[in-house]
Amino acid sequence: SNEYGGECRCELCQVAFREWLKKKYGSLEALNKQWWTDFWSQTFNSWEEIHAPAPRNAWGNAEPVHGLSLDWKRFVTDQVADFIRAERDAVKAADPSIPVTANLMYDFYYYNYFKFKDLLDMVSWDAYPQWKGTGEDIATAADFALWHDVMRSLKKQPFLLMESTPSVI
C-alpha cells in the first residue's frame, strides 16, 4: 500500500479496542492498576466505559489516563499491522516471489514501524523535507537523517526511498 494513515473510532473499532485490552490485561482491576487510574480518579468499572481517546482531547496537552492514549496507539498499530498482513498475503497468494513493501512515512500517526518490519520484504518510505533556505535547515537535515537511519534499522538493511522532492519552496 501507499502511506498507511488514520485511526477509526467507529463502534466496531471501539469494541475491538476493548477486546484488545481484555486480552492484554485480563481484568479491569489489572488495567486500572497499570493505568494508575486511582491517581486521576478515573477508575473504570466496566469495559464499556472505555473509549478511544478523542483526536484532540479536552484536557489540552495531557490525557488524564495516559495508559489509555498509549494503549490506543498500540492498538491502532496492531490494526494497521493486520491490514498489512492481509494485503501481503493476497499478493503472496498470487505469486510468492513478488517482493512486498509499503510506503512508510515520517513518524506518521505514531505507528510503531518496528511491528511492520517482519511483514514486509523491504522497507520503503516517503521523505518530503521542508527546506526553508535558512539556518533552520540544519535541524531539518538532522531530522531527516534520523528518519533515514530509523528506516534502515527496521530490517537492518538498506531501504528504498519511494517518494521525495528536492524542494517544496
TATAPE-V571356 format. One line per field, one symbol per residue. phi: phi as a letter, one per 40 degrees, with the letter a starting at -180 (. if undefined). psi: psi as a letter, one per 40 degrees, with the letter a starting at -180 (. if undefined). A space follows every 50 residues. Layout:
BEGIN
phi=???
psi=???
END
This chain:
BEGIN
phi=.bfdahabbccccccccccccdccbgacdccdcccfcddcfbccbacccc bdccdbcccgcbccbcccccccccccdccccccddccdccccccaccccb aaccbdfcfgccccccdccbcacbabbbcccbgbcccccccccccdcccc cccdbfadbbccbaacabc
psi=ihghiihhfiddddddddddddddddidddddddefdddeffhheideeh iiiidhieebehhdgdddddddddddddddddddddddddddddheehih iihiihfhefigddeedeeidihiihhgighefaeedddddddddddddd ddedefiiihhdiiidie.
END
